[in-house]
Amino acid sequence: MEKESLYYQIPYVKEFDAKVLSCVKSEDKYLVELDAHGFYPEGGGQPADKGAIGDAVLSDVQEVTLKDPSTGEKLKDDRGNIKVKIIHTVDRPLTEGETFHCVIDWENRMRNSRNHSGEHIVSGLVHKHFGYNNVGFHMSDVMTIDFDGPLTFKQLMEIEKEANAVVLSNVPVNTLWPTPEELEKTDFRSKKELKGDVRLVDLGGADLCACCGTHVMTTGEIGPIKILSVLGHKGGVRVELFCGNDALSDYRKKHEQLLQMSHMLSVSIDELVEGVQMVLDQSRQKDWRIGAINQRYYEMKAETLKDFDGVLTDIEDGMNNVELRKCCDHFMKHTASKVVGVFGRKDDSIDAQDDNCQWNYVIGSATVDVRSKAKDFNALTNGRGGGQKEMIQGSATCSESILHKSMEELFS
Ligand SMILES: [Zn+2]
């Protein structure tokens, strides 16, 4: 962490010129050291900057600790800061000693800064109200913060409300570099033994924390802060949240989904929950009615087949697995059939005599071991499945004639 780094300067430094100190090939990339530090290296939970050095595309920036070659100890400057070099990964070689114009991918940087400042506000408020510490922080598609104590979603909604009030107050974000004496007297979050220069970030009075990351200039730049979920994690909780454009994109995506659902159900978005409940209730009632009709149907059909003592192959369009099993079970108990096979056509758009017709099947018998024939049945019907010796079930792809033929061939 270098106090002089361009990525800490206010107003923001978006472009700068830098001389290439070294350039080393590494697999299909090049590792470059510059004489100016404007690209933020990955650290403190914040991803590295992206951008361009001349025509070269910058894909990664890492801080590498310098060590004494003889003792292996970390090197420090006279203020106690660990000495580092910053390595930039680019896609093409850059001439050593030459100066290049460097451009930071500003959208990416601001996304990281918004997330980082938003994370500080939420962590600061959780610490203030509950005394918990931020023990892990990760930014990728969604940002996560781990706290070392339990929090409910309801409690986090209160935190979210307060965090957004800090954003709307649009107060300046200040960076302080206190002397060791000043630091001693200052109360800040995650205070621990810190060596060398310490950088404190003050989020408009909502949070004061030691930090090496980049931040926005005023809290209003963060944009909306939206907490998405909370899950138990290592004795505490993991909170997922979005800040700024990420929160807006998420809102847009979810709003579009809600609009689609409201059109599908012909209700307004405000009435969606009632609308979904109504569809579920109707579906449950239909299931109940279909179950009752099916039962009557099994009984009536079994009555007409009660003296049939051969191999019964019964075709039932659209019956699901549960219904097929009930039907097969009923025929086994109430007909004299030696073996019962019940087949449900899966898709009414494919003709039953088509070789590509798909079926669910249940085959049962009280006297014949049907499991012993499962493999042969699957081979004949291009199917798969198995089960117990009294009953097997699975799926098949063949014409209805093949089903009849296979049942006769294997079980009569
Ligand atoms: Zn931080």
Boltz pocket constraint, residues with backbone or C-beta under 6 A from the ligand:
constraints:
  - pocket:
      binder: B
      contacts: [[A, 44], [A, 116], [A, 120], [A, 210], [A, 211], [A, 212], [A, 213]]
      max_distance: 6.0
